[in-house]
């Protein structure tokens, strides 16, 4: 059996893809023709490759229920975009439910990796299709390595009874190599439309994919800026020189969602469950700045008609107090209510690129402009992304000296910070401003919000009120997700070896390789 056929057999049989790999938005019409027998080995031809890319895009961004158990109950709360109002969920109090994370983790290795490996094995290495698959490979994996640290990476998807883990520094090194190679290939393919309408983000627009890849490279460069500043500078400057997402919010990366096949917008599908609400941190900043994005991000509380949030980590008894219940706190905005199951899901925004360049400029890197200008452009593009188009209103916000306020919460918390929006006079203030505005701009991407908080400690979030995790005290910072239970059960030998790659005990308090705080 040649290598290609071997990979196809492994992809379809070992990963169980016969049923799910065609769950792409609007792409199920030919399912019976393509795969009439859900247990039969099927040879995938060129006509089926686009379906694989659609599936990988959808699954990596956690549609439907996987969003809840992979993101909302973890990084969304650790980034303090939301706080939990359900007494039966302990994750907001630092309890890591490994059984919840098993679903999205398994989806990564069965619904993303085999699809991308099949594309990489069956397309020309210099093709646009191959380049996009490599870019998406990096995007999908960086989210999980930034959760756990060492993960199965270089041998992922290969036929084996166990798969070795790889250290995070080696994974990041490969990320940069893949992104650099992919953008080099794509520069010669700008007239092509790889995957066409099966590309659920850019519809095969190569120019936008180049900017996406370079912005991802810039994001990852900032991530390693404290552990490897020389490499970070090199990668960041190369990314900016290659062109990042700076045109307008029209370049923002959004993955299309559907009401079919379990491909719903994950945030919207949880809307009616009434288990999370605006955090006190968001209330303090949005209200204090009189931020015009607030009515888009959140709805007024049902009982008060005002925007209200609650502190993260309230205990089960505290959550029964009226002020902490769902009707007295702000729901996510109309965009993410239960009527928005087909709402496109945020992947990456132009605004983020500007905030990354602002920080890079403060680091002394050649970003092609000043930190202040990039900071203000980040605010402008975020406002436009969320429907604020009045130039005068945007300028007024950029120049505002208003500061976060004390939220009207159960604990009568102090203001989150004392920094204004208007560009500060010292580097310390400027770094906090960039981190705070980036946190607001990348909402509701908890994966990225939590990663950046761990890296920068901005914004200065409230201490979590209670911890039910014996490894971390109340007020402490949760640094990572331990090696997953599903791995301890199904990949036990390699999972045990992986502990030596962590740099400390396999606990939530051990920082990742790039986390030097």
C-alpha positions in Angstrom: 0.0 0.0 0.0 1.6 3.3 -1.0 1.9 6.2 1.5 -1.1 8.1 0.2 -3.5 5.2 0.3 -2.2 4.3 3.7 -3.0 7.7 5.0 -6.4 7.6 3.4 -7.1 4.3 5.1 -5.9 5.7 8.4 -7.9 8.9 8.0 -11.2 7.2 7.2 -11.0 4.1 9.4 -8.9 5.0 12.4 -10.4 8.4 12.8 -13.9 7.4 12.0 -14.4 10.1 9.4 -16.9 8.3 7.2 -19.8 10.0 8.9 -18.7 13.4 10.0 -16.2 14.7 7.5 -18.8 16.2 5.2 -20.6 18.3 7.8 -19.7 21.5 6.1 -22.1 24.4 5.9 -24.4 24.0 2.9 -22.3 21.1 1.7 -24.3 18.0 2.4 -26.2 17.6 -0.9 -23.8 15.0 -2.4 -23.3 13.1 0.8 -25.0 9.9 -0.4 -23.1 9.9 -3.7 -19.7 10.5 -2.0 -20.1 8.0 0.9 -23.0 5.6 0.6 -21.5 3.2 3.1 -20.5 4.7 6.4 -18.1 1.8 7.3 -16.6 1.3 3.9 -13.1 2.5 3.0 -13.5 5.3 0.5 -10.9 6.6 -1.8 -11.0 10.4 -1.6 -10.4 12.2 -4.9 -9.8 15.9 -5.7 -13.5 16.6 -5.7 -13.8 15.7 -2.0 -10.8 17.7 -0.8 -12.8 20.9 -0.3 -15.2 19.1 2.0 -12.3 18.1 4.2 -11.2 21.7 4.5 -14.7 22.9 5.4 -14.9 20.3 8.1 -11.5 21.2 9.6 -12.4 24.9 9.7 -15.7 24.2 11.4 -14.4 21.7 13.9 -11.3 23.7 14.9 -13.5 26.7 15.9 -15.8 24.5 18.1 -19.3 24.6 16.8 -22.4 23.7 18.9 -21.9 22.0 22.2 -18.1 21.7 21.9 -17.9 25.4 22.3 -19.5 25.2 25.8 -17.3 22.4 27.1 -14.1 23.5 25.3 -14.3 27.3 25.6 -17.2 28.9 27.5 -16.8 26.9 30.7 -13.0 27.5 30.7 -11.2 30.2 28.8 -14.2 32.5 28.4 -14.5 32.6 32.2 -10.7 32.7 32.8 -10.5 35.7 30.5 -13.4 37.2 32.5 -15.5 37.9 29.5 -18.3 36.1 31.3 -19.0 34.8 34.8 -21.0 31.7 35.7 -24.5 32.1 37.3 -25.2 28.4 37.4 -24.6 26.8 40.8 -23.8 23.4 39.3 -20.8 24.5 37.2 -17.6 24.7 39.3 -15.3 25.7 36.5 -15.5 29.4 37.3 -14.1 28.4 40.7 -11.0 26.8 39.1 -12.3 23.2 39.0 -11.1 21.6 35.7 -13.7 19.1 34.6 -11.6 16.8 32.4 -14.6 14.9 31.1 -15.9 18.1 29.6 -12.7 18.9 27.7 -12.5 15.4 26.3 -15.1 16.1 23.6 -13.5 19.1 21.9 -10.0 17.6 22.4 -11.1 14.4 20.6 -12.7 16.5 17.9 -9.3 18.2 17.3 -7.6 14.9 16.7 -10.4 13.2 14.7 -12.2 16.0 12.9 -9.4 18.4 12.2 -6.1 16.6 12.1 -7.0 13.7 9.7 -8.7 16.1 7.3 -5.8 18.4 7.1 -3.3 15.5 6.9 -5.2 14.0 4.0 -5.2 17.4 2.2 -1.4 17.8 2.8 -0.8 14.2 1.5 -3.0 14.5 -1.5 -2.2 18.0 -2.8 1.0 19.4 -4.3 3.3 20.8 -1.6 3.4 24.1 -3.6 -0.3 24.5 -4.1 -2.5 27.1 -2.6 -4.7 24.3 -1.1 -1.7 22.8 0.7 -0.6 26.2 2.0 -4.1 27.0 3.4 -4.1 23.6 5.1 -0.8 24.4 6.8 -2.1 27.8 8.0 -5.2 26.2 9.4 -3.1 23.5 11.0 -1.2 26.2 13.0 -4.3 28.1 13.9 -6.0 24.9 15.3 -3.0 23.6 17.2 -1.9 26.9 18.8 -5.2 27.1 20.7 -4.6 23.7 22.3 -0.9 24.0 23.0 -1.7 27.4 24.7 -4.2 25.5 26.9 -2.1 22.6 27.9 1.6 23.2 26.9 3.1 20.0 25.4 0.6 18.1 23.2 0.8 15.4 20.6 1.8 17.4 17.5 4.5 16.1 15.1 3.1 12.5 15.2 -0.5 13.6 15.4 -2.7 11.6 13.0 -0.2 8.9 12.4 -1.4 5.3 12.8 -0.2 4.2 16.2 -1.6 2.9 19.5 0.0 5.8 21.3 1.3 9.2 20.2 4.2 11.0 21.6 3.9 14.5 23.1 6.1 17.4 21.9 7.5 20.3 23.9 5.9 23.7 23.3 9.0 25.5 22.2 9.5 22.9 19.4 5.8 23.2 18.4 6.1 27.0 18.2 9.2 26.7 16.1 7.3 24.6 13.6 4.4 27.1 13.6 6.7 29.9 12.4 8.2 27.7 9.7 4.8 26.6 8.4 3.4 30.1 8.3 6.5 31.5 6.6 6.5 28.7 4.0 2.7 29.0 3.3 2.8 32.8 2.7 5.7 32.4 0.3 3.7 29.9 -1.7 0.5 32.0 -1.6 2.3 35.1 -2.9 2.5 33.4 -6.3 -1.1 32.2 -6.2 -3.1 35.4 -5.7 -5.2 34.8 -8.8 -6.4 31.4 -7.6 -9.5 30.5 -5.5 -8.4 27.5 -3.4 -11.5 25.6 -2.1 -13.8 28.3 -3.5 -17.0 28.5 -1.5 -16.0 25.5 0.6 -13.5 27.9 2.4 -15.9 29.0 5.2 -13.8 32.0 6.1 -12.6 33.8 3.0 -14.2 32.0 0.1 -10.8 31.2 -1.4 -9.4 34.8 -1.3 -5.7 34.2 -1.3 -4.8 37.8 -0.5 -6.9 37.7 2.7 -5.3 34.4 3.7 -1.8 35.9 3.4 -2.8 38.7 5.8 -4.5 36.2 8.1 -1.4 34.0 8.2 0.9 37.0 8.8 -1.3 38.3 11.6 -1.3 34.8 13.2 2.5 34.9 12.9 2.5 38.3 14.6 0.2 37.0 17.4 2.5 34.1 18.0 5.6 36.3 17.9 4.2 38.5 20.7 3.3 35.3 22.6 7.0 34.3 22.9 8.3 37.8 23.4 9.3 37.3 27.0 10.8 33.8 26.6 12.6 34.4 23.2 12.7 38.1 22.4 15.2 37.8 19.5 13.1 35.2 17.7 9.9 37.2 18.5 11.3 40.3 16.9 12.5 38.5 13.8 9.1 36.8 13.3 7.1 39.9 14.1 9.0 42.1 11.7 8.8 39.5 8.9 5.0 39.1 9.5 4.4 42.9 9.3 6.6 43.2 6.2 4.6 40.5 4.6 1.3 42.3 5.2 -1.1 41.8 8.1 -4.9 42.5 8.6 -4.8 46.3 8.3 -7.2 47.2 5.5 -10.5 47.3 7.3 -12.9 45.0 9.2 -13.9 43.6 5.8 -10.7 41.5 6.2 -11.8 40.1 9.5 -11.8 36.3 9.7 -15.3 34.9 10.5 -16.2 31.2 10.1 -19.6 30.7 8.6 -22.1 28.8 10.8 -25.3 26.9 10.0 -28.4 25.5 11.7 -27.7 22.2 10.0 -25.5 19.3 11.1 -24.7 20.6 14.6 -22.7 23.4 13.1 -24.3 26.2 15.1 -22.6 29.2 16.5 -21.4 27.9 19.9 -22.1 31.0 21.8 -25.6 31.4 20.4 -26.6 27.8 21.1 -26.0 28.3 24.8 -28.1 31.5 24.9 -31.3 30.1 26.4 -29.5 27.9 29.0 -29.0 31.0 31.3 -25.7 29.7 32.7 -23.4 32.7 32.2 -23.6 36.5 32.2 -21.4 39.6 31.8 -18.5 39.6 34.2 -17.9 42.4 36.7 -14.6 43.2 34.9 -16.5 43.8 31.6 -19.0 46.0 33.5 -16.3 48.1 35.1 -14.5 48.8 31.8 -17.4 49.1 29.4 -19.5 51.3 31.7 -16.5 53.4 32.8 -15.4 54.1 29.3 -19.0 54.6 28.2 -18.0 52.2 25.5 -20.3 52.3 22.4 -19.7 48.5 21.9 -21.5 47.6 25.1 -25.0 47.3 23.5 -23.6 45.0 20.9 -21.7 42.8 23.4 -24.4 42.6 26.0 -28.1 43.1 26.6 -29.5 45.0 29.7 -30.5 42.8 32.6 -34.1 41.6 32.4 -35.0 42.8 35.9 -33.2 46.1 36.0 -33.0 47.3 32.4 -29.3 48.3 33.0 -26.0 46.6 32.2 -24.9 44.5 35.1 -22.1 42.0 35.7 -21.0 39.7 38.5 -17.6 38.6 39.9 -16.0 35.4 38.8 -15.8 32.5 41.2 -18.8 33.2 43.4 -19.7 30.3 45.7 -22.9 28.2 45.3 -24.6 30.0 48.2 -23.6 33.4 46.9 -25.0 32.6 43.5 -28.5 32.2 45.0 -28.5 35.9 46.1 -30.9 37.8 43.9 -28.3 40.2 42.6 -26.2 37.3 41.3 -29.0 35.5 39.4 -29.4 35.5 35.7 -32.3 37.9 35.4 -30.3 40.6 37.3 -27.2 40.4 35.1 -26.5 41.1 31.4 -27.0 38.4 28.8 -24.8 38.3 25.7 -25.9 40.7 22.9 -28.6 40.1 20.3 -26.0 38.8 17.9 -25.5 35.7 20.0 -29.1 35.0 21.2 -30.8 31.8 20.3 -32.0 33.4 17.0 -28.3 33.7 16.0 -27.4 30.0 15.5 -26.1 30.8 12.0 -24.2 33.9 13.2 -20.7 33.8 11.8 -18.1 33.0 14.5 -15.2 35.3 15.2 -11.8 33.9 14.4 -9.5 36.9 14.0 -10.0 40.7 13.7 -8.2 43.5 11.9 -8.2 45.4 15.2 -6.1 42.8 16.8 -3.3 43.3 14.2 -3.1 46.9 15.2 -2.9 46.3 18.9 -0.2 43.6 18.2 1.8 46.2 16.2 1.3 48.8 18.9 2.9 46.5 21.5 5.6 45.5 19.0 6.5 49.2 18.5 6.8 49.7 22.2 9.2 46.7 22.2 11.4 48.6 19.7 10.5 46.4 16.8 10.1 47.8 13.2 6.3 47.8 12.8 6.2 50.6 10.3 4.6 53.2 12.6 4.2 54.4 16.1 2.6 52.6 19.0 0.2 55.4 19.6 -1.1 55.5 16.0 -1.5 51.7 15.9 -3.3 51.8 19.2 -5.8 54.4 17.9 -6.2 52.5 14.7 -7.0 49.3 16.7 -9.8 51.1 18.5 -11.1 52.6 15.3 -11.2 49.2 13.5 -12.8 47.5 16.5 -15.5 50.1 16.7 -16.2 49.7 13.0 -16.2 45.9 13.3 -19.0 46.1 15.8 -21.1 48.7 13.9 -19.9 52.0 15.4 -19.3 54.1 12.3 -19.6 57.7 13.6 -16.1 59.2 13.2 -16.8 61.8 15.8 -17.9 59.2 18.3 -14.8 57.1 17.7 -12.5 60.1 18.0 -14.2 61.1 21.3 -13.6 57.6 22.6 -10.0 57.6 21.6 -9.4 60.9 23.4 -11.5 60.1 26.5 -10.1 60.5 30.0 -12.9 58.4 31.5 -11.7 55.4 33.6 -13.2 52.1 34.7 -15.9 52.4 37.4 -16.8 50.4 40.4 -19.3 47.8 39.1 -22.6 47.7 40.9 -22.0 44.1 42.0 -22.7 41.9 45.0 -19.2 42.5 46.5 -19.1 46.2 45.9 -15.9 45.8 44.0 -13.5 48.7 43.3 -12.9 49.9 39.7 -10.9 47.4 37.7 -8.2 50.0 36.9 -7.6 53.7 36.8 -6.3 54.0 33.2 -8.1 56.1 30.6 -8.6 55.4 27.0 -6.6 58.4 25.8 -2.9 57.4 25.1 -0.9 57.6 28.3 2.3 59.4 29.2 4.4 56.4 30.4 5.2 53.0 28.9 3.7 51.2 31.8 0.3 52.9 31.2 0.6 52.4 27.5 1.1 48.7 27.8 -1.9 48.3 30.1 -4.0 50.4 27.7 -3.0 48.2 24.7 -3.7 45.1 26.7 -7.1 46.4 27.9 -8.3 47.6 24.5 -7.1 44.4 22.8 -9.0 42.4 25.4 -12.1 44.4 24.5 -11.5 44.0 20.8 -11.0 40.3 20.6 -14.2 39.6 22.6 -15.7 36.9 22.7 -12.6 34.8 21.9 -11.8 33.4 25.3 -9.0 31.2 23.9 -7.1 34.3 22.9 -8.2 36.5 25.8 -7.0 34.0 28.4 -3.7 33.4 26.7 -3.0 37.1 26.4 -3.9 37.7 30.0 -1.5 35.0 31.2 1.2 36.5 29.0 0.7 40.2 29.8 -1.5 40.2 32.9 -3.6 42.9 31.2 -6.2 43.9 31.8 -5.8 43.8 35.6 -8.6 41.4 36.2 -10.4 40.9 39.5 -9.2 38.1 41.7 -11.5 35.0 41.5 -13.6 35.1 44.6 -13.5 31.4 45.6 -11.4 28.5 44.5 -12.6 24.9 44.8 -9.3 23.7 43.4 -6.9 22.6 46.2 -3.9 23.4 44.0 -4.7 27.1 43.6 -5.8 29.6 46.3 -8.6 32.1 45.8 -7.2 35.1 44.1 -4.5 33.0 42.3 -4.0 32.8 38.6 -4.9 29.6 36.7 -1.9 29.1 34.3 -2.8 26.0 32.2 -5.1 23.0 31.7 -3.5 19.8 32.9 -3.0 16.8 30.6 -6.4 15.6 29.8 -8.1 12.6 31.3 -8.9 11.2 27.9 -5.2 11.1 27.2 -4.4 9.4 30.5 -7.0 6.8 29.6 -6.2 6.2 25.9 -2.6 7.4 25.5 -1.4 6.7 29.0 2.3 5.9 28.4 3.0 9.0 26.4 0.8 11.2 28.6 3.0 10.1 31.6 6.2 10.9 29.7 4.8 14.3 28.8 4.9 15.5 32.4 8.7 15.9 32.0 8.1 18.4 29.2 5.9 20.7 31.2 8.6 22.4 33.3 7.0 21.6 36.6 4.2 19.5 38.0 1.2 18.7 35.9 -0.9 21.3 37.8 -3.0 24.4 36.9 -0.3 26.5 38.7 2.6 25.5 36.4 3.2 28.2 33.7 3.5 27.4 30.1 6.9 27.8 28.3 6.1 31.3 27.1 4.4 32.5 30.4 7.1 34.3 32.3 5.0 36.2 34.8 
